[in-house]
Amino acid sequence: MAMARARERQRRLEESAVVDAPPATVYRLVSELRNMGRWSPECRSVWVLSRTSARAGTRFVGFNRRGPFLWFTLGRVVEAHQDRAFAFDVGVFGLPIARWGYRFEAEGAGTRVTEFWEDLRSGGPRGRVADLLGMVFAGTHPARRIALNRAGMRATLTAIAGTAALSRPGA
């Protein structure tokens, strides 16, 4: 039984950082989906399919790169609660891949930003196809995804903190 649990794939991950800006500022930056290409080590750009501010239901295309690998994902915002939480699901070819999101909590004069990731690939044939697509297009074996995501989340949070600090009045 312990061996089976040791081989189970980790399907959730969180990283957090304190940002020197109020929740409203950080939420505004994160919910502008086009910013993801500036911060994420994998996301290069985002094309949003509407001109309105992101809200639940907003659809977008993410263009990603890691080393020689290039791929796209189709995304949809699933949660947009002003100054509290923002999340979106991504998939490819109709297969769910992951939910990415952010929670914002006031902490002193700043904001604790928690980035989270949840693997939405199910077991069975569809999950195996999604895993195969991840290996072919993104060059990532499912067993390595957690380490890559953790490093990417830390880099993204650092970049968000830098942008938020520059967005402060008087900065």
Sequence and secondary structure as in RCSB ss.txt:
>XXXX:A:sequence
MAMARARERQRRLEESAVVDAPPATVYRLVSELRNMGRWSPECRSVWVLSRTSARAGTRFVGFNRRGPFLWFTLG
RVVEAHQDRAFAFDVGVFGLPIARWGYRFEAEGAGTRVTEFWEDLRSGGPRGRVADLLGMVFAGTHPARRIALNR
AGMRATLTAIAGTAALSRPGA
>XXXX:A:secstr
 HHHHHHS   EEEEEEEESS HHHHHHHHHSGGGHHHH SSEEEEEES SS   TT EEEEEEEETTEEEEEEE
EEEEEETTTEEEEEEEETTEEEEEEEEEEEEETTEEEEEEEEEE   SHHHHHHHHHHHHHHH   HHHHHHHHH
HHHHHHHHHHHHHHHHHSTT 
